[in-house]
Amino acid sequence: MSGFDESHASAAVFLPQPLLMVRFLLRWIPIAILVGLAGGSSSALLLWSLDWATRTRESHRWLIALLPLAGLAVGLLYRYFGSAVEAGNNLILDVIHSEVETPQRTVPFRMAPLVLAGTFLTHLFGGSAGREGTAVQAAAALADQVGPWFRLDARARRILLMCGISAGFGSVFGAPLSGAVFGLEVLAIGMVEYEAIAPCFVAAFVGDLTTRAWGIHHAVYRVTGTPAMSARGVAEAAVAGIAFGLAAMLFAQMTHWIGNGFRQTLRWSPLRPAVGGAFVAAAVFAMHNTRYIGLGLPTIAESFAVREPAHVWLLKLVFTAVTLGAGFKGGEVTPLFFVGAALGSTLSGVIGLPVSLLAGMGLVAVFAGAANTPIASALMAMELFGAEAGAYAAIACVFSYLFSGHAGIYTSQRLGVGKDGAVIEPELRAFSRYSAAAQEAAERAALADQERARTRETPNVPDERG
């Protein structure tokens, strides 16, 4: 036991619980504020740079032809300067988990500038990617530099990194409540890390306020004509949620499948984004359409107003899976917003809910299924669309989460509680949920539960020999 834990344990002997909590908050609020300031500022820089990159690319579309060269540059950058941080969000999750077992060194500071530069190049030259991955990585990397200042031990460092996740996510989307819970929920499926709840909330809200203080404005999507809640409305929201969950599973599995294919086919890593960039650029010029690259914010907004054709969401899914699977940098969440909003808009032709409501439901629910964070996603719906629409979206988020399988976009999430209610044994939680080992562990847990249930139901038969 060291530092923070020793002093906390000794104080617990003499101080009542309220005073211990005051002591905890006095220690963590300043740290969380620092993390929020750093995360909010890095998100502001990211959002400003992506806005500039998008406007420049759309004004000079010939830049898209250079996407293979940009991919080569990103690949070389990470091969020679960023191999230790190439895992991105999964590295952050791995470090948080490892602090329980074998504490690791500080997340390298270079993760922040590398991911900011890589994401900027991806968007400037026409890759299809998001921004939350960049914001989370930058904020967490900056947060971890604070740890040595306060002599934080392993347990406290986990909280520090979770604060970074919350600050980055909440500030980049202008949704601090969702960001705070995302940092608590994303670590393990079916489990929420409440030990960091106060620091994560402070970091997320400070991060959001900091980004806004830099003059950054977030897109606004309006849901109109939300019907009163009814049994039919609940059923329709559940059906839509199932469709969103299947789309989330398709996205995660396709991205992993393409990534594995690139790694097996092209041994020299810088070639992967170069080849992937050639595929994306060729498709853009063949289609004479740029709506499926970049963030896709105009199409997201359009989905709230008109019914989109069925191919729109699928094409964005494929473009993003190729971009990220090839090794370009960015995030998955904004493309998932596009996929969900467009799919929801399409479903308005068969489900009797307003197009804007289904678009809003899809925007958060596909993300809920792909990231396995239904609570954070439901709260995001409340923040973005209000309580009435948020209630429908929450139903969709739950069913999307249930039907998206165990293939999430973050392969370093741990197994906590299976979606069928099976409790995973601690020694099996380290498996990636996308791996075969994870699937087998979940199946073994389910079989064990069934066996225990049969044992309880079998009556005791008296021994006739007695």
C-alpha positions as CSV (number, residue, x, y, z in Angstrom):
1,M,0.0,0.0,0.0
2,S,1.4,3.4,-0.9
3,G,0.7,7.2,-0.9
4,F,-3.0,7.8,-1.3
5,D,-4.2,4.4,0.0
6,E,-2.1,4.5,3.2
7,S,-3.3,7.9,4.2
8,H,-6.9,7.1,3.3
9,A,-6.8,3.9,5.3
10,S,-5.3,5.5,8.4
11,A,-7.8,8.4,8.2
12,A,-10.7,5.9,7.9
13,V,-9.9,4.7,11.5
14,F,-10.5,8.1,13.0
15,L,-12.9,10.1,10.7
16,P,-16.6,9.5,10.1
17,Q,-17.8,8.8,6.6
18,P,-19.0,12.4,5.7
19,L,-15.6,13.8,6.7
20,L,-13.8,11.1,4.7
21,M,-15.9,12.2,1.7
22,V,-15.0,15.8,2.2
23,R,-11.4,14.8,2.3
24,F,-11.8,12.7,-0.9
25,L,-13.5,15.6,-2.8
26,L,-10.9,18.2,-1.6
27,R,-8.2,15.9,-3.1
28,W,-10.0,15.0,-6.3
29,I,-11.9,18.2,-7.4
30,P,-8.7,20.2,-8.2
31,I,-7.3,17.2,-10.1
32,A,-10.5,16.7,-12.0
33,I,-10.6,20.5,-12.8
34,L,-7.1,20.2,-14.3
35,V,-8.1,17.2,-16.3
36,G,-11.2,19.0,-17.5
37,L,-9.3,22.1,-18.6
38,A,-6.7,20.0,-20.5
39,G,-9.3,17.8,-22.1
40,G,-11.6,20.6,-23.0
41,S,-8.8,22.6,-24.5
42,S,-7.6,19.7,-26.6
43,S,-11.1,19.0,-27.8
44,A,-11.5,22.6,-28.8
45,L,-8.3,22.4,-30.8
46,L,-9.5,19.2,-32.4
47,L,-12.9,20.5,-33.3
48,W,-11.5,23.7,-34.8
49,S,-8.9,21.8,-36.8
50,L,-11.5,19.4,-38.2
51,D,-13.8,22.2,-39.2
52,W,-11.0,23.8,-41.1
53,A,-10.0,20.5,-42.7
54,T,-13.6,19.8,-43.8
55,R,-14.0,23.2,-45.3
56,T,-10.7,23.0,-47.1
57,R,-11.3,19.5,-48.5
58,E,-14.8,20.4,-49.8
59,S,-13.3,23.5,-51.5
60,H,-10.4,21.6,-53.0
61,R,-11.8,18.1,-53.7
62,W,-8.6,17.2,-55.6
63,L,-7.1,16.7,-52.1
64,I,-9.0,13.4,-51.9
65,A,-6.8,11.9,-54.6
66,L,-3.9,12.3,-52.1
67,L,-5.6,10.2,-49.5
68,P,-3.3,7.2,-50.1
69,L,-0.3,9.4,-49.5
70,A,-1.9,10.8,-46.4
71,G,-2.4,7.2,-45.3
72,L,1.2,6.4,-45.9
73,A,2.2,9.5,-43.9
74,V,0.0,8.4,-40.9
75,G,1.3,4.9,-41.1
76,L,4.9,6.1,-41.1
77,L,4.2,8.5,-38.3
78,Y,2.9,5.7,-36.0
79,R,5.4,3.1,-37.1
80,Y,8.5,5.2,-36.2
81,F,7.1,7.5,-33.5
82,G,3.9,6.1,-32.2
83,S,4.2,2.3,-32.0
84,A,3.7,2.4,-28.3
85,V,0.4,4.3,-28.5
86,E,-1.0,2.9,-31.8
87,A,-3.7,0.9,-29.9
88,G,-5.4,4.2,-29.1
89,N,-8.6,3.9,-27.0
90,N,-7.8,0.3,-26.3
91,L,-4.5,1.2,-24.8
92,I,-6.2,3.6,-22.4
93,L,-8.6,0.8,-21.3
94,D,-5.8,-1.7,-21.0
95,V,-3.8,0.6,-18.8
96,I,-6.8,1.2,-16.5
97,H,-7.4,-2.5,-16.2
98,S,-3.7,-3.3,-15.6
99,E,-3.5,-0.8,-12.7
100,V,-5.5,-3.4,-10.7
101,E,-2.9,-6.1,-11.5
102,T,0.5,-4.8,-12.6
103,P,0.8,-1.0,-12.6
104,Q,2.3,0.3,-15.9
105,R,4.2,3.4,-16.8
106,T,2.6,6.7,-17.7
107,V,0.7,6.9,-21.0
108,P,3.2,8.6,-23.3
109,F,2.5,12.3,-23.8
110,R,3.1,11.9,-27.5
111,M,-0.2,10.0,-27.8
112,A,-2.0,13.4,-27.8
113,P,-0.1,15.2,-30.6
114,L,0.1,12.1,-32.7
115,V,-3.6,11.3,-32.6
116,L,-4.5,15.0,-33.3
117,A,-2.2,15.1,-36.3
118,G,-3.3,11.7,-37.6
119,T,-7.0,12.6,-37.3
120,F,-6.4,16.0,-39.0
121,L,-4.7,14.3,-42.0
122,T,-7.5,11.7,-42.2
123,H,-10.2,14.3,-42.5
124,L,-8.3,16.8,-44.6
125,F,-7.7,14.2,-47.3
126,G,-11.1,12.5,-47.2
127,G,-11.1,9.5,-44.8
128,S,-14.4,8.5,-43.1
129,A,-13.8,8.8,-39.4
130,G,-15.0,10.5,-36.3
131,R,-13.5,12.5,-33.5
132,E,-14.4,11.0,-30.1
133,G,-11.4,8.5,-30.2
134,T,-9.1,11.4,-30.7
135,A,-10.6,13.5,-27.9
136,V,-10.6,10.6,-25.5
137,Q,-7.0,9.7,-26.3
138,A,-5.7,13.2,-26.1
139,A,-7.5,14.0,-22.8
140,A,-6.4,10.7,-21.2
141,A,-2.8,11.1,-22.3
142,L,-2.7,14.7,-20.9
143,A,-4.5,13.6,-17.7
144,D,-1.9,10.9,-17.0
145,Q,0.9,13.5,-17.1
146,V,-0.8,15.0,-13.9
147,G,-0.4,11.8,-11.9
148,P,3.2,12.2,-10.8
149,W,2.5,15.8,-9.6
150,F,0.1,14.3,-7.0
151,R,1.9,11.1,-6.3
152,L,-1.1,9.0,-7.2
153,D,-1.0,5.3,-6.6
154,A,-2.4,2.6,-8.9
155,R,-6.1,2.9,-7.7
156,A,-6.0,6.7,-7.9
157,R,-4.4,6.6,-11.3
158,R,-7.3,4.5,-12.6
159,I,-9.7,7.2,-11.5
160,L,-7.4,9.8,-13.2
161,L,-7.6,8.1,-16.5
162,M,-11.3,7.6,-16.2
163,C,-11.6,11.4,-15.7
164,G,-9.6,11.9,-18.9
165,I,-12.1,9.7,-20.8
166,S,-15.0,11.6,-19.4
167,A,-13.5,15.0,-20.1
168,G,-12.6,14.1,-23.7
169,F,-15.9,12.5,-24.5
170,G,-18.1,15.1,-22.8
171,S,-16.3,18.1,-24.3
172,V,-16.1,16.9,-27.9
173,F,-19.9,16.3,-28.1
174,G,-21.1,19.0,-25.8
175,A,-22.8,16.3,-23.6
176,P,-21.1,16.4,-20.2
177,L,-23.6,14.2,-18.4
178,S,-23.2,11.5,-21.0
179,G,-19.5,11.9,-21.0
180,A,-19.3,11.5,-17.2
181,V,-21.2,8.2,-17.3
182,F,-19.3,7.0,-20.4
183,G,-16.1,7.1,-18.5
184,L,-17.6,4.9,-15.8
185,E,-19.5,2.5,-18.1
186,V,-17.1,1.9,-21.0
187,L,-14.5,-0.2,-19.0
188,A,-16.5,-3.4,-18.7
189,I,-19.7,-4.7,-20.2
190,G,-22.5,-4.9,-17.6
191,M,-20.6,-3.0,-14.9
192,V,-20.3,0.6,-13.9
193,E,-17.2,1.9,-11.9
194,Y,-18.9,4.1,-9.3
195,E,-15.7,4.8,-7.4
196,A,-14.8,7.5,-9.9
197,I,-18.3,9.1,-10.2
198,A,-17.6,12.5,-8.6
199,P,-14.2,13.1,-10.3
200,C,-15.6,12.0,-13.7
201,F,-18.6,14.3,-13.4
202,V,-16.4,17.3,-12.5
203,A,-13.9,16.6,-15.3
204,A,-16.7,16.1,-17.9
205,F,-18.5,19.4,-17.0
206,V,-15.3,21.4,-16.7
207,G,-14.2,20.0,-20.0
208,D,-17.4,21.0,-21.7
209,L,-17.3,24.5,-20.2
210,T,-13.7,24.9,-21.3
211,T,-14.5,23.8,-24.9
212,R,-17.3,26.3,-25.1
213,A,-15.1,29.0,-23.5
214,W,-12.8,28.6,-26.5
215,G,-15.7,29.6,-28.7
216,I,-16.5,26.2,-30.1
217,H,-20.2,25.5,-30.9
218,H,-21.7,22.0,-31.3
219,A,-24.2,20.9,-33.9
220,V,-27.9,21.0,-32.8
221,Y,-30.4,18.4,-33.9
222,R,-34.0,18.9,-33.2
223,V,-36.7,16.2,-32.7
224,T,-40.2,17.4,-33.5
225,G,-43.6,15.9,-33.1
226,T,-42.7,13.4,-30.4
227,P,-45.9,11.4,-29.7
228,A,-47.2,10.6,-26.2
229,M,-45.8,7.4,-24.8
230,S,-48.0,4.4,-25.4
231,A,-47.8,0.6,-25.5
232,R,-47.5,0.8,-29.3
233,G,-44.8,3.4,-29.0
234,V,-42.8,1.3,-26.6
235,A,-43.1,-1.7,-29.0
236,E,-42.0,0.3,-32.0
237,A,-39.1,1.8,-30.1
238,A,-38.0,-1.7,-29.1
239,V,-38.2,-3.0,-32.7
240,A,-36.2,0.0,-34.0
241,G,-33.7,-0.7,-31.2
242,I,-33.2,-4.3,-32.4
243,A,-32.5,-3.0,-35.9
244,F,-30.0,-0.5,-34.5
245,G,-28.3,-3.2,-32.5
246,L,-27.9,-5.4,-35.6
247,A,-26.4,-2.4,-37.5
248,A,-24.0,-1.8,-34.6
249,M,-22.9,-5.4,-34.6
250,L,-22.4,-5.3,-38.4
251,F,-20.2,-2.2,-38.0
252,A,-18.0,-3.6,-35.2
253,Q,-17.5,-7.0,-36.9
254,M,-16.8,-5.5,-40.3
255,T,-14.3,-3.0,-38.9
256,H,-12.5,-5.8,-37.0
257,W,-12.6,-8.1,-40.0
258,I,-11.2,-5.5,-42.4
259,G,-8.5,-4.6,-39.9
260,N,-7.5,-8.2,-39.5
261,G,-7.4,-8.7,-43.2
262,F,-5.1,-5.7,-43.7
263,R,-2.8,-7.0,-41.0
264,Q,-2.6,-10.5,-42.4
265,T,-2.2,-9.3,-46.0
266,L,0.2,-6.3,-45.6
267,R,3.0,-7.0,-43.1
268,W,4.5,-3.5,-43.4
269,S,2.0,-1.4,-41.4
270,P,2.4,2.0,-43.3
271,L,1.1,0.3,-46.5
272,R,-2.3,-0.5,-44.9
273,P,-3.7,3.0,-44.6
274,A,-2.1,3.8,-48.0
275,V,-4.0,0.9,-49.7
276,G,-7.2,1.6,-47.7
277,G,-7.0,5.2,-48.7
278,A,-6.7,4.2,-52.4
279,F,-9.9,2.2,-52.0
280,V,-11.8,5.1,-50.4
281,A,-10.5,7.7,-52.8
282,A,-11.4,5.6,-55.8
283,A,-14.9,5.0,-54.5
284,V,-15.5,8.7,-53.9
285,F,-14.4,9.6,-57.4
286,A,-16.4,6.8,-58.9
287,M,-19.6,7.9,-57.1
288,H,-18.9,11.6,-57.6
289,N,-20.1,12.1,-54.1
290,T,-18.4,13.2,-50.9
291,R,-21.3,12.6,-48.4
292,Y,-19.8,9.4,-47.1
293,I,-16.4,10.7,-46.1
294,G,-15.4,13.0,-43.2
295,L,-17.8,13.4,-40.3
296,G,-20.9,13.5,-42.4
297,L,-22.6,16.2,-40.3
298,P,-24.8,17.6,-43.2
299,T,-26.3,14.1,-43.8
300,I,-27.0,13.6,-40.1
301,A,-28.9,16.9,-40.0
302,E,-30.7,16.0,-43.2
303,S,-31.8,12.6,-41.7
304,F,-33.9,14.5,-39.1
305,A,-35.9,16.2,-41.9
306,V,-36.4,13.7,-44.7
307,R,-36.5,10.0,-45.2
308,E,-33.1,8.7,-46.4
309,P,-32.8,5.9,-48.9
310,A,-31.8,2.5,-47.5
311,H,-28.3,2.5,-49.0
312,V,-27.1,5.7,-47.3
313,W,-26.5,4.3,-43.8
314,L,-24.9,1.1,-45.3
315,L,-22.4,3.0,-47.5
316,K,-21.3,5.2,-44.6
317,L,-20.8,2.1,-42.5
318,V,-18.6,0.5,-45.2
319,F,-16.6,3.7,-45.9
320,T,-15.8,4.0,-42.2
321,A,-15.0,0.4,-41.7
322,V,-12.4,0.5,-44.5
323,T,-11.0,3.8,-43.3
324,L,-10.5,2.7,-39.6
325,G,-9.8,-0.9,-40.4
326,A,-6.9,0.2,-42.7
327,G,-5.3,2.2,-39.8
328,F,-6.4,5.8,-40.3
329,K,-7.0,7.8,-37.1
330,G,-10.1,9.3,-35.7
331,G,-13.1,7.8,-33.9
332,E,-16.1,5.6,-34.6
333,V,-18.8,7.5,-32.8
334,T,-19.7,10.3,-35.2
335,P,-19.9,7.9,-38.1
336,L,-22.1,5.7,-35.9
337,F,-24.3,8.8,-35.4
338,F,-24.5,9.1,-39.2
339,V,-25.3,5.4,-39.6
340,G,-27.9,5.5,-36.8
341,A,-29.6,8.7,-37.9
342,A,-29.8,7.6,-41.5
343,L,-31.0,4.1,-40.6
344,G,-33.7,5.6,-38.3
345,S,-34.8,7.9,-41.0
346,T,-35.1,5.0,-43.4
347,L,-37.1,3.0,-40.8
348,S,-39.7,5.8,-40.7
349,G,-41.1,4.2,-43.8
350,V,-42.1,1.0,-41.9
351,I,-42.3,2.1,-38.3
352,G,-45.0,4.5,-37.3
353,L,-42.9,7.1,-35.5
354,P,-41.8,10.5,-36.8
355,V,-38.8,10.7,-39.0
356,S,-36.9,13.1,-36.7
357,L,-37.6,11.0,-33.6
358,L,-36.4,7.8,-35.3
359,A,-33.3,9.6,-36.5
360,G,-32.6,10.8,-33.0
361,M,-33.2,7.3,-31.6
362,G,-30.8,5.8,-34.2
363,L,-28.2,8.4,-33.6
364,V,-27.7,7.3,-30.0
365,A,-28.8,3.7,-30.1
366,V,-26.4,2.4,-32.8
367,F,-23.6,4.0,-30.6
368,A,-25.1,2.3,-27.5
369,G,-24.9,-1.1,-29.2
370,A,-21.5,-0.7,-30.7
371,A,-19.8,0.7,-27.6
372,N,-21.9,-1.3,-25.1
373,T,-22.8,1.9,-23.2
374,P,-26.6,2.0,-23.0
375,I,-26.8,4.3,-20.0
376,A,-24.4,7.0,-21.3
377,S,-26.2,6.8,-24.7
378,A,-29.6,7.2,-23.2
379,L,-28.4,10.2,-21.2
380,M,-27.0,11.7,-24.3
381,A,-30.4,11.5,-25.9
382,M,-31.8,13.4,-22.9
383,E,-29.2,16.1,-23.3
384,L,-29.5,16.5,-27.1
385,F,-33.3,16.0,-27.6
386,G,-35.0,16.5,-24.3
387,A,-36.9,14.1,-22.0
388,E,-39.8,13.1,-24.1
389,A,-37.8,12.0,-27.1
390,G,-35.1,10.8,-24.8
391,A,-37.5,8.2,-23.3
392,Y,-38.1,6.6,-26.7
393,A,-34.3,6.8,-27.4
394,A,-33.6,5.1,-24.0
395,I,-35.8,2.1,-25.0
396,A,-34.0,1.9,-28.3
397,C,-30.6,2.1,-26.6
398,V,-31.4,-0.8,-24.3
399,F,-32.6,-3.1,-27.1
400,S,-29.7,-2.1,-29.3
401,Y,-27.3,-3.0,-26.5
402,L,-29.0,-6.4,-26.0
403,F,-29.0,-7.3,-29.7
404,S,-25.6,-6.1,-30.7
405,G,-23.8,-9.2,-29.5
406,H,-20.4,-9.2,-27.9
407,A,-18.5,-7.6,-30.7
408,G,-17.9,-4.0,-29.6
409,I,-15.8,-1.3,-31.1
410,Y,-13.5,-1.3,-28.1
411,T,-11.8,-4.7,-28.0
412,S,-10.2,-4.0,-24.6
413,Q,-13.5,-3.8,-22.7
414,R,-13.7,-6.5,-20.1
415,L,-16.4,-9.0,-19.6
416,G,-18.4,-8.2,-16.5
417,V,-22.0,-9.4,-16.7
418,G,-23.1,-11.0,-20.0
419,K,-26.1,-9.6,-21.8
420,D,-28.1,-12.7,-20.9
421,G,-27.3,-12.1,-17.2
422,A,-24.5,-14.6,-16.9
423,V,-21.9,-13.4,-14.4
424,I,-18.4,-13.8,-15.8
425,E,-15.7,-15.3,-13.5
426,P,-13.0,-12.7,-12.6
427,E,-10.2,-14.7,-14.3
428,L,-12.1,-14.6,-17.6
429,R,-12.9,-10.9,-17.7
430,A,-9.6,-10.0,-19.3
431,F,-10.6,-11.6,-22.6
432,S,-11.6,-9.2,-25.4
433,R,-15.3,-9.6,-26.1
434,Y,-14.5,-9.8,-29.8
435,S,-12.1,-12.8,-29.3
436,A,-13.1,-16.4,-29.6
437,A,-12.0,-16.8,-25.9
438,A,-14.5,-14.2,-24.9
439,Q,-17.3,-16.0,-26.7
440,E,-16.4,-19.3,-25.2
441,A,-16.2,-17.8,-21.7
442,A,-19.7,-16.3,-22.1
443,E,-21.0,-19.7,-23.3
444,R,-19.3,-21.5,-20.4
445,A,-20.8,-19.1,-17.9
446,A,-24.3,-19.5,-19.4
447,L,-24.0,-23.3,-19.3
448,A,-22.8,-23.1,-15.6
449,D,-25.9,-21.0,-14.8
450,Q,-28.1,-23.5,-16.4
451,E,-26.5,-26.4,-14.5
452,R,-27.0,-24.6,-11.2
453,A,-30.6,-23.9,-12.1
454,R,-31.2,-27.6,-12.8
455,T,-29.5,-28.6,-9.6
456,R,-31.9,-26.3,-7.6
457,E,-34.9,-27.8,-9.4
458,T,-34.0,-31.5,-8.9
459,P,-35.8,-32.9,-5.8
460,N,-34.0,-34.9,-3.2
461,V,-34.8,-38.6,-3.6
462,P,-34.6,-40.6,-0.4
463,D,-32.3,-43.5,-0.3
464,E,-34.4,-46.7,-0.4
465,R,-31.7,-48.7,1.3
466,G,-32.2,-46.6,4.5
